Amino acid sequence: MLLALLASTAHADRFDKLQEQAPQLAPQALRAALAALDCAGSGGAHPARRLALIDYSLPSAQQRLWLFDLQAERLLLRDFVAHGRASGEFIAEHFSNLTGSHQSSLGLFIGAESYVGRHGYALRLDGLEPGLNDQARSRALVLHGADYVAPELVASQGRMGRSQGCPAVRKEISRWLVNQLKDGQYLFAWHPQLGTTRYQRCEPFSVARSAE
């Protein structure tokens, strides 16, 4: 019981420190992300050093991507990120795990290998939640830079461009962000559709690849 109490206290302290540095981030999104990491860890995933968190409840015209250094408990980045073209126009409202849906996926992902492809330097993502995002690799959902993620587009069209489901970011930060998350760091995509109890139950996670 003492160990559980200490773990709970440490978790609460981490939440408070990160939330203080990211006051615009919905508290429920940060709580869900940390709980998802705990669930993955209990299933055998390796400990997280960095966490990227996307709050898809915010419009694409706002900076809705945060990157945290979990060891130092500090915010490294807040920036823009696109959602899938079939997820919505200004705000993402529809999510899918299906190939060809052109929708974003929710939940916890692990950054796998970096590579150079048609989007330039990019990062393959493996979804860790069966039925929610575990088709990410077969869907070719990757973190990459894109010309259509640029602040000036907000002035002309009121939103960022949209991807085919990938979390696309500004080209200026893409290489750095890929290097921060590749080879085993985490990305969590949140929306209220995930609910408030999903990670209390610790649904099964696909952690085999993350433990390699």
N, C-alpha and C positions, 0 to 999 in steps of 0.2 A: 504493500500500500504506500509505503514511503517513497519507493522508486517511482510509482505512478504519480504521486503528488509532485515530486521534483520535476518529472517530465512535463506535467501540466503547467507548472509554474514557468519553466524555461520556455515552453511554447507560447504562453501568454506574454512573456517579456519580449520574445522575438516579434510577435505580432505588434506590440505597442511601439517598438523601435522602428519597424518598417512603416507602419501606418503614419507615424509622426513625420516621416520623410516623404510620404506620398499621400497628402491629405485629400487630393482629388480622387484617389482610388476608392471605390466602394468597399467599405469594411468587409461586407459579406463575400466579395470577390477574393480578398486577401485571405480571409479565414478559410474559404473553400480550397484555395491553392495550397496553403500550408497543411490542411487536413488531407488533401490528396497526396501530398508528398509523404505524410505519415503513413497513409494506407499502402502506398507503393513500397515504402521501407519495410513495413510489416510483412509484405509479400516477398521480400528478398532483393528489392532494388537497392543499388548503392546510394549512400548519402549524397544529398545535393549540396553543391557549392554555389551554384548560381541558378536563379529562377527568372525567366521572362514571364510576365503576366499580361494577358490581353483582356480588357474589359469590353466585350462586344455590345454591352448595353449602351455605350456611348457612340455618338455619330462618328463617322470616319473623318470628319473635319476637325475633330479634337485629337489631341495626343492621348492615345488609349493603350499604349504599350509601355510597360515598366520593366526594367531589368534590375534585379537585386543581387548583390553579393551577400549570400546568406552567412558566410563565415564571418565577414566583417560587419554584417547587419547594416548595410548601407545601400542607398540607391545609386546606381551607376548611370541610368539613362531613363528618360521619358521621351517618347517620340510617337510618330504616326505609324499606322499599320492598316492595310487594306483588308476588306473581306470579299468573299466570293460574290460573283455577279448575280447569282440566283438566291443569295441570302437576303438581299434587300438593296435599296438604293442608297439612302442616307444612313440608315441604321440597319444592322444585321438582325433579322428576325427569324430566319429559317436556317436550319442546320441539318447536315446529313453526313452519313458514313458511307454513302454509296458512290461508286465510280460513275462519272458522267453527270453528277448532280450539279456541279459548279457551285456548290455551297460550302461554306466553312464548316469545320468540325469543332466540337467543344471537348473539354477535358484535359487530361494530363498527357503530354508527349515527352519523349526524350530525344534530344539532339543526337543524331547518329553521325555518319561520315559526311565530310564536306566534299564537294566535287565542282568541276567546271562544266556547265552545260549551256543550254540556249539562253538561260537567264544570267549567265556569268557565274561567278563564285556563289555557290548556294549550299544549303544544308538539308540533307534528308531527315525527315521526322518519322519516328515510330510512335504510333498511338498505343497507349498502355491500357486503355479501357475497352474491353470487349463489347461490341455492339454500339459503342459510342464513337470511337475514333480509331479502332484497330485496323482499319483498311487504309490508313494514311499512306503507307508505303506503296501499296498497289495502286492507289489513286494518284501517286506522284505529288503528294502535298509536301512542299518544301518551303523553307524560309529563303527568300531571295530578294534582291533589289529590283526596283521597277521605276521607269520614268513616270508612270502614272501615280506614283506616291510622291507628291510635291506640294508644299504649302500654297504655291501660287495657283494651283488648280481650284482651291477652295474659293478664291475670289471670283473665278470665272464660272464655276459650275456648282458651287456650294458643297462639294464633297470631293473625296479622293476618287481616283479610278478604282476599278474593281478587278479582282483576279478570277481565276477558275477554281478558287477554293483555297489557294495558298495564302499564308500570312506574309504578304509582300510589304517591304519597307523601303524607305528612301535609299537610293543607291549610295549616297554619301556615307551611310552608316552600315551598309549591309555586310561588307567584309569583316569589319570589327565585330559586329553582332554574331555572325556565323562563328567566328573564332572563339567568342565567349561561350557559345552553347554546344559546339561540336564535341563528339567523343564522350557523351554521357551527361550533359547538363539538361535542364528541364524547361519546358514551356507549358504554361497552363492557359487555356482559353475559357473564359467565363462568360456566362449569361444567366439571368434569373431562371431561365428554363431548366437549369441544372437542379433547381430546388435547394432546400436548406438541409436536407437529411441524407443526401447521397453518400457523403463521406463519413457520416456518423456510422453508417452500416459497413463501411469499407467493402464496397463491391469488389469482386475479384479483379485483379490487375494482371496484365500480361507482362511480367517482368523478366522473362527468360532472356530476351535480347539485351535488356538494360544491365543485366548482371554479367554479360560477357566481358 
